Amino acid sequence: MSIQDIIEGKKQWRAHLARVKALPPDYQIVYKEMQKYLFKVGPVGLTEGELLPGIVDFFEEGVAEGKGVLELIGSDVAAFADGLIKDSRTYAEEYQESISGDS
């Protein structure tokens, strides 16, 4: 990874965070909780993928339609996040395999 790649990645992340900050406060709170949860249990390559930007897209659409965040995702934020990553390989799975000797 070159320095230019790192700089570009930081620019993209800052732009992403600016989009999150433009959301209404209730959406920001839910997004940040989902982000924390996904960083703990989420899929391998979470930061390189389209999952987090996709969540922001979805939230922006909800705001444009005048919906509250819980109308979009339901009252169980973790269950919603789990649904997003249900078919993804997670760090927890990799860890379990490493300690059990599976490859």
LINDANOR-V826170 format. One record per pair of residues at least 24 apart in sequence whose ideal C-beta (glycine too) atoms are under 6 Angstrom apart, sorted by the first residue. I is the first residue (numbers start at 1). GAP is how many residues later the second one is. Records with the same first field share a line. If there is no record, write none. Layout:
BEGIN
I->GAP  GAP
END
This chain:
BEGIN
19->37
23->36
26->43
27->32  42
30->39  47
33->44
34->43  47
37->41  44
38->43
41->49  51
42->43
43->42  45  47
44->45
END
